Amino acid sequence: MAEAVQRKDWWKTALLAVVAIEILGGLSGWLSNSGYGNDWFASLRKPLFMPPGWTFGIVWPILYALLGIALAMVMAEPRSERRRLALTLFFVQLALNFAWSPIFFAGHDITLAKWVIFVMAVVAAAAARQFIRLRRAAGLLLVPYLVWLVFAATLNATIEALNPGAGMPLLG
């Protein structure tokens, strides 16, 4: 009975998850001075396919909301090894997500940021696969995020190629 109530009320968890992810994602970007307001970033050469700055302010809140809803759906599922694995993968990729802006924008480490986003995309894909196996809709909610991560990784790699020597290694 408790699990049925939990699944029925998953939307309450979704509200909390969406707000928490939005706040943490916003803090990550704000604390690292992400975006075109960052003088270092503004000075970098950008690829022709770089979207305007306002695009990121629209896309990320939508993606974070989808992540929060998907997370709540999976959290409402009965406890199992698959659920534990799905949640672990989800939180690992989310930690990488929140680390990317400080690495790139505050740390100016374009190369490390590239590797972080590549790993993030792989872990997010693994999480999506597990989410689909638990609750199809939850996994499908991660698809726009995965598409954006591939695009963002391509941007990161291209910015690195266009700006040799512009970054500063954080780890060595």
Chimera marker file (.cmm) of the C-alpha trace (Angstrom):
<marker_set name="trace">
<marker id="1" x="0.000" y="0.000" z="0.000" r="1" g="1" b="0" radius="0.5"/>
<marker id="2" x="2.782" y="2.455" z="0.864" r="1" g="1" b="0" radius="0.5"/>
<marker id="3" x="4.373" y="1.945" z="-2.547" r="1" g="1" b="0" radius="0.5"/>
<marker id="4" x="1.027" y="2.559" z="-4.278" r="1" g="1" b="0" radius="0.5"/>
<marker id="5" x="0.623" y="5.825" z="-2.393" r="1" g="1" b="0" radius="0.5"/>
<marker id="6" x="4.225" y="6.728" z="-3.177" r="1" g="1" b="0" radius="0.5"/>
<marker id="7" x="3.702" y="6.107" z="-6.908" r="1" g="1" b="0" radius="0.5"/>
<marker id="8" x="0.403" y="7.980" z="-6.862" r="1" g="1" b="0" radius="0.5"/>
<marker id="9" x="2.044" y="11.021" z="-5.265" r="1" g="1" b="0" radius="0.5"/>
<marker id="10" x="5.210" y="11.040" z="-7.389" r="1" g="1" b="0" radius="0.5"/>
<marker id="11" x="4.359" y="14.545" z="-8.579" r="1" g="1" b="0" radius="0.5"/>
<marker id="12" x="5.097" y="15.921" z="-5.074" r="1" g="1" b="0" radius="0.5"/>
<marker id="13" x="8.606" y="14.522" z="-5.353" r="1" g="1" b="0" radius="0.5"/>
<marker id="14" x="8.775" y="15.952" z="-8.882" r="1" g="1" b="0" radius="0.5"/>
<marker id="15" x="8.078" y="19.463" z="-7.605" r="1" g="1" b="0" radius="0.5"/>
<marker id="16" x="10.869" y="19.182" z="-5.055" r="1" g="1" b="0" radius="0.5"/>
<marker id="17" x="13.272" y="17.557" z="-7.518" r="1" g="1" b="0" radius="0.5"/>
<marker id="18" x="12.648" y="20.157" z="-10.222" r="1" g="1" b="0" radius="0.5"/>
<marker id="19" x="13.148" y="23.056" z="-7.810" r="1" g="1" b="0" radius="0.5"/>
<marker id="20" x="16.302" y="21.490" z="-6.319" r="1" g="1" b="0" radius="0.5"/>
<marker id="21" x="17.871" y="20.730" z="-9.705" r="1" g="1" b="0" radius="0.5"/>
<marker id="22" x="16.962" y="24.185" z="-11.062" r="1" g="1" b="0" radius="0.5"/>
<marker id="23" x="18.507" y="25.898" z="-8.023" r="1" g="1" b="0" radius="0.5"/>
<marker id="24" x="21.668" y="23.787" z="-8.036" r="1" g="1" b="0" radius="0.5"/>
<marker id="25" x="22.103" y="24.154" z="-11.792" r="1" g="1" b="0" radius="0.5"/>
<marker id="26" x="21.547" y="27.897" z="-11.583" r="1" g="1" b="0" radius="0.5"/>
<marker id="27" x="24.018" y="28.207" z="-8.707" r="1" g="1" b="0" radius="0.5"/>
<marker id="28" x="26.633" y="26.256" z="-10.639" r="1" g="1" b="0" radius="0.5"/>
<marker id="29" x="26.338" y="28.635" z="-13.561" r="1" g="1" b="0" radius="0.5"/>
<marker id="30" x="26.085" y="31.788" z="-11.472" r="1" g="1" b="0" radius="0.5"/>
<marker id="31" x="29.010" y="30.971" z="-9.164" r="1" g="1" b="0" radius="0.5"/>
<marker id="32" x="31.237" y="30.153" z="-12.134" r="1" g="1" b="0" radius="0.5"/>
<marker id="33" x="30.176" y="33.272" z="-14.084" r="1" g="1" b="0" radius="0.5"/>
<marker id="34" x="29.028" y="31.152" z="-17.009" r="1" g="1" b="0" radius="0.5"/>
<marker id="35" x="27.981" y="32.564" z="-20.344" r="1" g="1" b="0" radius="0.5"/>
<marker id="36" x="28.755" y="35.538" z="-22.494" r="1" g="1" b="0" radius="0.5"/>
<marker id="37" x="29.153" y="37.825" z="-19.462" r="1" g="1" b="0" radius="0.5"/>
<marker id="38" x="32.395" y="35.999" z="-18.717" r="1" g="1" b="0" radius="0.5"/>
<marker id="39" x="35.229" y="38.067" z="-20.263" r="1" g="1" b="0" radius="0.5"/>
<marker id="40" x="37.444" y="35.026" z="-20.795" r="1" g="1" b="0" radius="0.5"/>
<marker id="41" x="34.647" y="33.150" z="-22.593" r="1" g="1" b="0" radius="0.5"/>
<marker id="42" x="33.665" y="36.230" z="-24.605" r="1" g="1" b="0" radius="0.5"/>
<marker id="43" x="37.251" y="36.459" z="-25.908" r="1" g="1" b="0" radius="0.5"/>
<marker id="44" x="37.260" y="32.894" z="-27.260" r="1" g="1" b="0" radius="0.5"/>
<marker id="45" x="36.619" y="32.092" z="-30.911" r="1" g="1" b="0" radius="0.5"/>
<marker id="46" x="33.273" y="30.315" z="-31.287" r="1" g="1" b="0" radius="0.5"/>
<marker id="47" x="32.075" y="27.926" z="-33.988" r="1" g="1" b="0" radius="0.5"/>
<marker id="48" x="29.568" y="29.140" z="-36.554" r="1" g="1" b="0" radius="0.5"/>
<marker id="49" x="26.943" y="26.837" z="-35.050" r="1" g="1" b="0" radius="0.5"/>
<marker id="50" x="27.227" y="28.471" z="-31.596" r="1" g="1" b="0" radius="0.5"/>
<marker id="51" x="23.723" y="29.524" z="-30.549" r="1" g="1" b="0" radius="0.5"/>
<marker id="52" x="23.091" y="32.999" z="-29.122" r="1" g="1" b="0" radius="0.5"/>
<marker id="53" x="23.582" y="33.338" z="-25.377" r="1" g="1" b="0" radius="0.5"/>
<marker id="54" x="19.871" y="33.643" z="-24.574" r="1" g="1" b="0" radius="0.5"/>
<marker id="55" x="19.328" y="30.120" z="-25.937" r="1" g="1" b="0" radius="0.5"/>
<marker id="56" x="21.135" y="28.606" z="-22.955" r="1" g="1" b="0" radius="0.5"/>
<marker id="57" x="18.900" y="30.518" z="-20.550" r="1" g="1" b="0" radius="0.5"/>
<marker id="58" x="15.871" y="28.895" z="-22.146" r="1" g="1" b="0" radius="0.5"/>
<marker id="59" x="17.211" y="25.400" z="-22.788" r="1" g="1" b="0" radius="0.5"/>
<marker id="60" x="18.814" y="24.605" z="-19.431" r="1" g="1" b="0" radius="0.5"/>
<marker id="61" x="15.775" y="25.344" z="-17.225" r="1" g="1" b="0" radius="0.5"/>
<marker id="62" x="13.633" y="23.159" z="-19.500" r="1" g="1" b="0" radius="0.5"/>
<marker id="63" x="16.171" y="20.333" z="-19.414" r="1" g="1" b="0" radius="0.5"/>
<marker id="64" x="16.574" y="20.608" z="-15.640" r="1" g="1" b="0" radius="0.5"/>
<marker id="65" x="12.776" y="20.413" z="-15.249" r="1" g="1" b="0" radius="0.5"/>
<marker id="66" x="12.671" y="17.266" z="-17.402" r="1" g="1" b="0" radius="0.5"/>
<marker id="67" x="15.477" y="15.764" z="-15.299" r="1" g="1" b="0" radius="0.5"/>
<marker id="68" x="13.563" y="16.498" z="-12.094" r="1" g="1" b="0" radius="0.5"/>
<marker id="69" x="10.360" y="14.936" z="-13.409" r="1" g="1" b="0" radius="0.5"/>
<marker id="70" x="12.195" y="11.838" z="-14.666" r="1" g="1" b="0" radius="0.5"/>
<marker id="71" x="14.012" y="11.507" z="-11.337" r="1" g="1" b="0" radius="0.5"/>
<marker id="72" x="10.729" y="11.667" z="-9.415" r="1" g="1" b="0" radius="0.5"/>
<marker id="73" x="9.177" y="8.995" z="-11.627" r="1" g="1" b="0" radius="0.5"/>
<marker id="74" x="12.056" y="6.627" z="-10.954" r="1" g="1" b="0" radius="0.5"/>
<marker id="75" x="12.122" y="7.429" z="-7.237" r="1" g="1" b="0" radius="0.5"/>
<marker id="76" x="8.441" y="6.428" z="-7.092" r="1" g="1" b="0" radius="0.5"/>
<marker id="77" x="9.259" y="2.950" z="-8.397" r="1" g="1" b="0" radius="0.5"/>
<marker id="78" x="9.640" y="0.106" z="-5.894" r="1" g="1" b="0" radius="0.5"/>
<marker id="79" x="13.128" y="-0.323" z="-4.463" r="1" g="1" b="0" radius="0.5"/>
<marker id="80" x="15.255" y="-2.682" z="-6.507" r="1" g="1" b="0" radius="0.5"/>
<marker id="81" x="18.820" y="-3.152" z="-7.665" r="1" g="1" b="0" radius="0.5"/>
<marker id="82" x="17.917" y="-1.643" z="-11.049" r="1" g="1" b="0" radius="0.5"/>
<marker id="83" x="16.392" y="1.420" z="-9.375" r="1" g="1" b="0" radius="0.5"/>
<marker id="84" x="19.503" y="1.824" z="-7.209" r="1" g="1" b="0" radius="0.5"/>
<marker id="85" x="21.734" y="1.597" z="-10.290" r="1" g="1" b="0" radius="0.5"/>
<marker id="86" x="19.553" y="4.048" z="-12.230" r="1" g="1" b="0" radius="0.5"/>
<marker id="87" x="19.622" y="6.580" z="-9.400" r="1" g="1" b="0" radius="0.5"/>
<marker id="88" x="23.369" y="6.182" z="-8.894" r="1" g="1" b="0" radius="0.5"/>
<marker id="89" x="24.037" y="6.789" z="-12.584" r="1" g="1" b="0" radius="0.5"/>
<marker id="90" x="21.649" y="9.740" z="-12.574" r="1" g="1" b="0" radius="0.5"/>
<marker id="91" x="23.320" y="11.427" z="-9.610" r="1" g="1" b="0" radius="0.5"/>
<marker id="92" x="26.819" y="10.810" z="-10.983" r="1" g="1" b="0" radius="0.5"/>
<marker id="93" x="25.938" y="12.490" z="-14.281" r="1" g="1" b="0" radius="0.5"/>
<marker id="94" x="24.176" y="15.302" z="-12.408" r="1" g="1" b="0" radius="0.5"/>
<marker id="95" x="27.296" y="15.931" z="-10.299" r="1" g="1" b="0" radius="0.5"/>
<marker id="96" x="29.344" y="16.043" z="-13.496" r="1" g="1" b="0" radius="0.5"/>
<marker id="97" x="26.792" y="18.456" z="-14.959" r="1" g="1" b="0" radius="0.5"/>
<marker id="98" x="27.095" y="20.800" z="-11.989" r="1" g="1" b="0" radius="0.5"/>
<marker id="99" x="30.918" y="20.538" z="-12.130" r="1" g="1" b="0" radius="0.5"/>
<marker id="100" x="31.183" y="21.393" z="-15.830" r="1" g="1" b="0" radius="0.5"/>
<marker id="101" x="30.514" y="25.163" z="-15.579" r="1" g="1" b="0" radius="0.5"/>
<marker id="102" x="33.058" y="25.768" z="-12.789" r="1" g="1" b="0" radius="0.5"/>
<marker id="103" x="35.660" y="23.748" z="-14.707" r="1" g="1" b="0" radius="0.5"/>
<marker id="104" x="35.038" y="25.513" z="-18.014" r="1" g="1" b="0" radius="0.5"/>
<marker id="105" x="33.993" y="29.052" z="-17.101" r="1" g="1" b="0" radius="0.5"/>
<marker id="106" x="35.743" y="29.610" z="-13.749" r="1" g="1" b="0" radius="0.5"/>
<marker id="107" x="38.714" y="27.261" z="-14.181" r="1" g="1" b="0" radius="0.5"/>
<marker id="108" x="39.201" y="27.974" z="-17.897" r="1" g="1" b="0" radius="0.5"/>
<marker id="109" x="40.115" y="24.322" z="-18.416" r="1" g="1" b="0" radius="0.5"/>
<marker id="110" x="38.570" y="23.661" z="-21.820" r="1" g="1" b="0" radius="0.5"/>
<marker id="111" x="40.176" y="20.217" z="-22.160" r="1" g="1" b="0" radius="0.5"/>
<marker id="112" x="39.101" y="18.875" z="-18.762" r="1" g="1" b="0" radius="0.5"/>
<marker id="113" x="35.604" y="20.283" z="-19.353" r="1" g="1" b="0" radius="0.5"/>
<marker id="114" x="35.504" y="18.417" z="-22.687" r="1" g="1" b="0" radius="0.5"/>
<marker id="115" x="36.337" y="15.112" z="-20.990" r="1" g="1" b="0" radius="0.5"/>
<marker id="116" x="33.845" y="15.796" z="-18.197" r="1" g="1" b="0" radius="0.5"/>
<marker id="117" x="31.031" y="16.411" z="-20.678" r="1" g="1" b="0" radius="0.5"/>
<marker id="118" x="31.975" y="13.323" z="-22.708" r="1" g="1" b="0" radius="0.5"/>
<marker id="119" x="31.840" y="11.162" z="-19.563" r="1" g="1" b="0" radius="0.5"/>
<marker id="120" x="28.665" y="12.939" z="-18.461" r="1" g="1" b="0" radius="0.5"/>
<marker id="121" x="26.962" y="12.077" z="-21.762" r="1" g="1" b="0" radius="0.5"/>
<marker id="122" x="27.946" y="8.405" z="-21.488" r="1" g="1" b="0" radius="0.5"/>
<marker id="123" x="26.775" y="8.153" z="-17.869" r="1" g="1" b="0" radius="0.5"/>
<marker id="124" x="23.558" y="10.053" z="-18.682" r="1" g="1" b="0" radius="0.5"/>
<marker id="125" x="22.875" y="7.620" z="-21.548" r="1" g="1" b="0" radius="0.5"/>
<marker id="126" x="23.402" y="4.690" z="-19.175" r="1" g="1" b="0" radius="0.5"/>
<marker id="127" x="21.041" y="6.326" z="-16.668" r="1" g="1" b="0" radius="0.5"/>
<marker id="128" x="18.439" y="6.877" z="-19.394" r="1" g="1" b="0" radius="0.5"/>
<marker id="129" x="18.661" y="3.222" z="-20.360" r="1" g="1" b="0" radius="0.5"/>
<marker id="130" x="18.026" y="2.172" z="-16.773" r="1" g="1" b="0" radius="0.5"/>
<marker id="131" x="15.222" y="4.729" z="-16.430" r="1" g="1" b="0" radius="0.5"/>
<marker id="132" x="13.523" y="3.322" z="-19.547" r="1" g="1" b="0" radius="0.5"/>
<marker id="133" x="13.716" y="-0.170" z="-18.103" r="1" g="1" b="0" radius="0.5"/>
<marker id="134" x="12.017" y="1.039" z="-14.902" r="1" g="1" b="0" radius="0.5"/>
<marker id="135" x="9.526" y="3.499" z="-16.362" r="1" g="1" b="0" radius="0.5"/>
<marker id="136" x="9.561" y="4.241" z="-20.076" r="1" g="1" b="0" radius="0.5"/>
<marker id="137" x="8.328" y="7.835" z="-19.767" r="1" g="1" b="0" radius="0.5"/>
<marker id="138" x="11.140" y="8.673" z="-17.318" r="1" g="1" b="0" radius="0.5"/>
<marker id="139" x="13.766" y="7.436" z="-19.754" r="1" g="1" b="0" radius="0.5"/>
<marker id="140" x="12.202" y="9.276" z="-22.672" r="1" g="1" b="0" radius="0.5"/>
<marker id="141" x="12.252" y="12.514" z="-20.682" r="1" g="1" b="0" radius="0.5"/>
<marker id="142" x="16.062" y="12.247" z="-20.688" r="1" g="1" b="0" radius="0.5"/>
<marker id="143" x="16.313" y="12.118" z="-24.506" r="1" g="1" b="0" radius="0.5"/>
<marker id="144" x="16.285" y="15.927" z="-25.060" r="1" g="1" b="0" radius="0.5"/>
<marker id="145" x="18.988" y="16.223" z="-22.389" r="1" g="1" b="0" radius="0.5"/>
<marker id="146" x="21.118" y="13.587" z="-24.136" r="1" g="1" b="0" radius="0.5"/>
<marker id="147" x="20.733" y="15.366" z="-27.465" r="1" g="1" b="0" radius="0.5"/>
<marker id="148" x="21.749" y="18.668" z="-25.848" r="1" g="1" b="0" radius="0.5"/>
<marker id="149" x="24.752" y="17.033" z="-24.150" r="1" g="1" b="0" radius="0.5"/>
<marker id="150" x="26.005" y="15.747" z="-27.500" r="1" g="1" b="0" radius="0.5"/>
<marker id="151" x="25.571" y="19.240" z="-28.956" r="1" g="1" b="0" radius="0.5"/>
<marker id="152" x="27.280" y="20.863" z="-25.935" r="1" g="1" b="0" radius="0.5"/>
<marker id="153" x="30.150" y="18.367" z="-26.103" r="1" g="1" b="0" radius="0.5"/>
<marker id="154" x="30.571" y="19.215" z="-29.783" r="1" g="1" b="0" radius="0.5"/>
<marker id="155" x="30.642" y="22.925" z="-28.904" r="1" g="1" b="0" radius="0.5"/>
<marker id="156" x="33.206" y="22.313" z="-26.160" r="1" g="1" b="0" radius="0.5"/>
<marker id="157" x="35.465" y="20.249" z="-28.440" r="1" g="1" b="0" radius="0.5"/>
<marker id="158" x="35.173" y="22.789" z="-31.262" r="1" g="1" b="0" radius="0.5"/>
<marker id="159" x="35.934" y="25.725" z="-28.963" r="1" g="1" b="0" radius="0.5"/>
<marker id="160" x="39.009" y="23.825" z="-27.788" r="1" g="1" b="0" radius="0.5"/>
<marker id="161" x="40.126" y="23.277" z="-31.398" r="1" g="1" b="0" radius="0.5"/>
<marker id="162" x="39.521" y="26.934" z="-32.327" r="1" g="1" b="0" radius="0.5"/>
<marker id="163" x="41.404" y="28.262" z="-29.299" r="1" g="1" b="0" radius="0.5"/>
<marker id="164" x="44.664" y="26.354" z="-28.796" r="1" g="1" b="0" radius="0.5"/>
<marker id="165" x="46.407" y="27.451" z="-25.616" r="1" g="1" b="0" radius="0.5"/>
<marker id="166" x="43.410" y="29.478" z="-24.388" r="1" g="1" b="0" radius="0.5"/>
<marker id="167" x="42.652" y="27.136" z="-21.516" r="1" g="1" b="0" radius="0.5"/>
<marker id="168" x="44.531" y="26.563" z="-18.290" r="1" g="1" b="0" radius="0.5"/>
<marker id="169" x="44.852" y="22.993" z="-16.970" r="1" g="1" b="0" radius="0.5"/>
<marker id="170" x="43.381" y="22.638" z="-13.487" r="1" g="1" b="0" radius="0.5"/>
<marker id="171" x="44.964" y="19.255" z="-12.842" r="1" g="1" b="0" radius="0.5"/>
<marker id="172" x="48.515" y="19.733" z="-13.956" r="1" g="1" b="0" radius="0.5"/>
<link id1="1" id2="2" r="1" g="1" b="0" radius="0.2"/>
<link id1="2" id2="3" r="1" g="1" b="0" radius="0.2"/>
<link id1="3" id2="4" r="1" g="1" b="0" radius="0.2"/>
<link id1="4" id2="5" r="1" g="1" b="0" radius="0.2"/>
<link id1="5" id2="6" r="1" g="1" b="0" radius="0.2"/>
<link id1="6" id2="7" r="1" g="1" b="0" radius="0.2"/>
<link id1="7" id2="8" r="1" g="1" b="0" radius="0.2"/>
<link id1="8" id2="9" r="1" g="1" b="0" radius="0.2"/>
<link id1="9" id2="10" r="1" g="1" b="0" radius="0.2"/>
<link id1="10" id2="11" r="1" g="1" b="0" radius="0.2"/>
<link id1="11" id2="12" r="1" g="1" b="0" radius="0.2"/>
<link id1="12" id2="13" r="1" g="1" b="0" radius="0.2"/>
<link id1="13" id2="14" r="1" g="1" b="0" radius="0.2"/>
<link id1="14" id2="15" r="1" g="1" b="0" radius="0.2"/>
<link id1="15" id2="16" r="1" g="1" b="0" radius="0.2"/>
<link id1="16" id2="17" r="1" g="1" b="0" radius="0.2"/>
<link id1="17" id2="18" r="1" g="1" b="0" radius="0.2"/>
<link id1="18" id2="19" r="1" g="1" b="0" radius="0.2"/>
<link id1="19" id2="20" r="1" g="1" b="0" radius="0.2"/>
<link id1="20" id2="21" r="1" g="1" b="0" radius="0.2"/>
<link id1="21" id2="22" r="1" g="1" b="0" radius="0.2"/>
<link id1="22" id2="23" r="1" g="1" b="0" radius="0.2"/>
<link id1="23" id2="24" r="1" g="1" b="0" radius="0.2"/>
<link id1="24" id2="25" r="1" g="1" b="0" radius="0.2"/>
<link id1="25" id2="26" r="1" g="1" b="0" radius="0.2"/>
<link id1="26" id2="27" r="1" g="1" b="0" radius="0.2"/>
<link id1="27" id2="28" r="1" g="1" b="0" radius="0.2"/>
<link id1="28" id2="29" r="1" g="1" b="0" radius="0.2"/>
<link id1="29" id2="30" r="1" g="1" b="0" radius="0.2"/>
<link id1="30" id2="31" r="1" g="1" b="0" radius="0.2"/>
<link id1="31" id2="32" r="1" g="1" b="0" radius="0.2"/>
<link id1="32" id2="33" r="1" g="1" b="0" radius="0.2"/>
<link id1="33" id2="34" r="1" g="1" b="0" radius="0.2"/>
<link id1="34" id2="35" r="1" g="1" b="0" radius="0.2"/>
<link id1="35" id2="36" r="1" g="1" b="0" radius="0.2"/>
<link id1="36" id2="37" r="1" g="1" b="0" radius="0.2"/>
<link id1="37" id2="38" r="1" g="1" b="0" radius="0.2"/>
<link id1="38" id2="39" r="1" g="1" b="0" radius="0.2"/>
<link id1="39" id2="40" r="1" g="1" b="0" radius="0.2"/>
<link id1="40" id2="41" r="1" g="1" b="0" radius="0.2"/>
<link id1="41" id2="42" r="1" g="1" b="0" radius="0.2"/>
<link id1="42" id2="43" r="1" g="1" b="0" radius="0.2"/>
<link id1="43" id2="44" r="1" g="1" b="0" radius="0.2"/>
<link id1="44" id2="45" r="1" g="1" b="0" radius="0.2"/>
<link id1="45" id2="46" r="1" g="1" b="0" radius="0.2"/>
<link id1="46" id2="47" r="1" g="1" b="0" radius="0.2"/>
<link id1="47" id2="48" r="1" g="1" b="0" radius="0.2"/>
<link id1="48" id2="49" r="1" g="1" b="0" radius="0.2"/>
<link id1="49" id2="50" r="1" g="1" b="0" radius="0.2"/>
<link id1="50" id2="51" r="1" g="1" b="0" radius="0.2"/>
<link id1="51" id2="52" r="1" g="1" b="0" radius="0.2"/>
<link id1="52" id2="53" r="1" g="1" b="0" radius="0.2"/>
<link id1="53" id2="54" r="1" g="1" b="0" radius="0.2"/>
<link id1="54" id2="55" r="1" g="1" b="0" radius="0.2"/>
<link id1="55" id2="56" r="1" g="1" b="0" radius="0.2"/>
<link id1="56" id2="57" r="1" g="1" b="0" radius="0.2"/>
<link id1="57" id2="58" r="1" g="1" b="0" radius="0.2"/>
<link id1="58" id2="59" r="1" g="1" b="0" radius="0.2"/>
<link id1="59" id2="60" r="1" g="1" b="0" radius="0.2"/>
<link id1="60" id2="61" r="1" g="1" b="0" radius="0.2"/>
<link id1="61" id2="62" r="1" g="1" b="0" radius="0.2"/>
<link id1="62" id2="63" r="1" g="1" b="0" radius="0.2"/>
<link id1="63" id2="64" r="1" g="1" b="0" radius="0.2"/>
<link id1="64" id2="65" r="1" g="1" b="0" radius="0.2"/>
<link id1="65" id2="66" r="1" g="1" b="0" radius="0.2"/>
<link id1="66" id2="67" r="1" g="1" b="0" radius="0.2"/>
<link id1="67" id2="68" r="1" g="1" b="0" radius="0.2"/>
<link id1="68" id2="69" r="1" g="1" b="0" radius="0.2"/>
<link id1="69" id2="70" r="1" g="1" b="0" radius="0.2"/>
<link id1="70" id2="71" r="1" g="1" b="0" radius="0.2"/>
<link id1="71" id2="72" r="1" g="1" b="0" radius="0.2"/>
<link id1="72" id2="73" r="1" g="1" b="0" radius="0.2"/>
<link id1="73" id2="74" r="1" g="1" b="0" radius="0.2"/>
<link id1="74" id2="75" r="1" g="1" b="0" radius="0.2"/>
<link id1="75" id2="76" r="1" g="1" b="0" radius="0.2"/>
<link id1="76" id2="77" r="1" g="1" b="0" radius="0.2"/>
<link id1="77" id2="78" r="1" g="1" b="0" radius="0.2"/>
<link id1="78" id2="79" r="1" g="1" b="0" radius="0.2"/>
<link id1="79" id2="80" r="1" g="1" b="0" radius="0.2"/>
<link id1="80" id2="81" r="1" g="1" b="0" radius="0.2"/>
<link id1="81" id2="82" r="1" g="1" b="0" radius="0.2"/>
<link id1="82" id2="83" r="1" g="1" b="0" radius="0.2"/>
<link id1="83" id2="84" r="1" g="1" b="0" radius="0.2"/>
<link id1="84" id2="85" r="1" g="1" b="0" radius="0.2"/>
<link id1="85" id2="86" r="1" g="1" b="0" radius="0.2"/>
<link id1="86" id2="87" r="1" g="1" b="0" radius="0.2"/>
<link id1="87" id2="88" r="1" g="1" b="0" radius="0.2"/>
<link id1="88" id2="89" r="1" g="1" b="0" radius="0.2"/>
<link id1="89" id2="90" r="1" g="1" b="0" radius="0.2"/>
<link id1="90" id2="91" r="1" g="1" b="0" radius="0.2"/>
<link id1="91" id2="92" r="1" g="1" b="0" radius="0.2"/>
<link id1="92" id2="93" r="1" g="1" b="0" radius="0.2"/>
<link id1="93" id2="94" r="1" g="1" b="0" radius="0.2"/>
<link id1="94" id2="95" r="1" g="1" b="0" radius="0.2"/>
<link id1="95" id2="96" r="1" g="1" b="0" radius="0.2"/>
<link id1="96" id2="97" r="1" g="1" b="0" radius="0.2"/>
<link id1="97" id2="98" r="1" g="1" b="0" radius="0.2"/>
<link id1="98" id2="99" r="1" g="1" b="0" radius="0.2"/>
<link id1="99" id2="100" r="1" g="1" b="0" radius="0.2"/>
<link id1="100" id2="101" r="1" g="1" b="0" radius="0.2"/>
<link id1="101" id2="102" r="1" g="1" b="0" radius="0.2"/>
<link id1="102" id2="103" r="1" g="1" b="0" radius="0.2"/>
<link id1="103" id2="104" r="1" g="1" b="0" radius="0.2"/>
<link id1="104" id2="105" r="1" g="1" b="0" radius="0.2"/>
<link id1="105" id2="106" r="1" g="1" b="0" radius="0.2"/>
<link id1="106" id2="107" r="1" g="1" b="0" radius="0.2"/>
<link id1="107" id2="108" r="1" g="1" b="0" radius="0.2"/>
<link id1="108" id2="109" r="1" g="1" b="0" radius="0.2"/>
<link id1="109" id2="110" r="1" g="1" b="0" radius="0.2"/>
<link id1="110" id2="111" r="1" g="1" b="0" radius="0.2"/>
<link id1="111" id2="112" r="1" g="1" b="0" radius="0.2"/>
<link id1="112" id2="113" r="1" g="1" b="0" radius="0.2"/>
<link id1="113" id2="114" r="1" g="1" b="0" radius="0.2"/>
<link id1="114" id2="115" r="1" g="1" b="0" radius="0.2"/>
<link id1="115" id2="116" r="1" g="1" b="0" radius="0.2"/>
<link id1="116" id2="117" r="1" g="1" b="0" radius="0.2"/>
<link id1="117" id2="118" r="1" g="1" b="0" radius="0.2"/>
<link id1="118" id2="119" r="1" g="1" b="0" radius="0.2"/>
<link id1="119" id2="120" r="1" g="1" b="0" radius="0.2"/>
<link id1="120" id2="121" r="1" g="1" b="0" radius="0.2"/>
<link id1="121" id2="122" r="1" g="1" b="0" radius="0.2"/>
<link id1="122" id2="123" r="1" g="1" b="0" radius="0.2"/>
<link id1="123" id2="124" r="1" g="1" b="0" radius="0.2"/>
<link id1="124" id2="125" r="1" g="1" b="0" radius="0.2"/>
<link id1="125" id2="126" r="1" g="1" b="0" radius="0.2"/>
<link id1="126" id2="127" r="1" g="1" b="0" radius="0.2"/>
<link id1="127" id2="128" r="1" g="1" b="0" radius="0.2"/>
<link id1="128" id2="129" r="1" g="1" b="0" radius="0.2"/>
<link id1="129" id2="130" r="1" g="1" b="0" radius="0.2"/>
<link id1="130" id2="131" r="1" g="1" b="0" radius="0.2"/>
<link id1="131" id2="132" r="1" g="1" b="0" radius="0.2"/>
<link id1="132" id2="133" r="1" g="1" b="0" radius="0.2"/>
<link id1="133" id2="134" r="1" g="1" b="0" radius="0.2"/>
<link id1="134" id2="135" r="1" g="1" b="0" radius="0.2"/>
<link id1="135" id2="136" r="1" g="1" b="0" radius="0.2"/>
<link id1="136" id2="137" r="1" g="1" b="0" radius="0.2"/>
<link id1="137" id2="138" r="1" g="1" b="0" radius="0.2"/>
<link id1="138" id2="139" r="1" g="1" b="0" radius="0.2"/>
<link id1="139" id2="140" r="1" g="1" b="0" radius="0.2"/>
<link id1="140" id2="141" r="1" g="1" b="0" radius="0.2"/>
<link id1="141" id2="142" r="1" g="1" b="0" radius="0.2"/>
<link id1="142" id2="143" r="1" g="1" b="0" radius="0.2"/>
<link id1="143" id2="144" r="1" g="1" b="0" radius="0.2"/>
<link id1="144" id2="145" r="1" g="1" b="0" radius="0.2"/>
<link id1="145" id2="146" r="1" g="1" b="0" radius="0.2"/>
<link id1="146" id2="147" r="1" g="1" b="0" radius="0.2"/>
<link id1="147" id2="148" r="1" g="1" b="0" radius="0.2"/>
<link id1="148" id2="149" r="1" g="1" b="0" radius="0.2"/>
<link id1="149" id2="150" r="1" g="1" b="0" radius="0.2"/>
<link id1="150" id2="151" r="1" g="1" b="0" radius="0.2"/>
<link id1="151" id2="152" r="1" g="1" b="0" radius="0.2"/>
<link id1="152" id2="153" r="1" g="1" b="0" radius="0.2"/>
<link id1="153" id2="154" r="1" g="1" b="0" radius="0.2"/>
<link id1="154" id2="155" r="1" g="1" b="0" radius="0.2"/>
<link id1="155" id2="156" r="1" g="1" b="0" radius="0.2"/>
<link id1="156" id2="157" r="1" g="1" b="0" radius="0.2"/>
<link id1="157" id2="158" r="1" g="1" b="0" radius="0.2"/>
<link id1="158" id2="159" r="1" g="1" b="0" radius="0.2"/>
<link id1="159" id2="160" r="1" g="1" b="0" radius="0.2"/>
<link id1="160" id2="161" r="1" g="1" b="0" radius="0.2"/>
<link id1="161" id2="162" r="1" g="1" b="0" radius="0.2"/>
<link id1="162" id2="163" r="1" g="1" b="0" radius="0.2"/>
<link id1="163" id2="164" r="1" g="1" b="0" radius="0.2"/>
<link id1="164" id2="165" r="1" g="1" b="0" radius="0.2"/>
<link id1="165" id2="166" r="1" g="1" b="0" radius="0.2"/>
<link id1="166" id2="167" r="1" g="1" b="0" radius="0.2"/>
<link id1="167" id2="168" r="1" g="1" b="0" radius="0.2"/>
<link id1="168" id2="169" r="1" g="1" b="0" radius="0.2"/>
<link id1="169" id2="170" r="1" g="1" b="0" radius="0.2"/>
<link id1="170" id2="171" r="1" g="1" b="0" radius="0.2"/>
<link id1="171" id2="172" r="1" g="1" b="0" radius="0.2"/>
</marker_set>
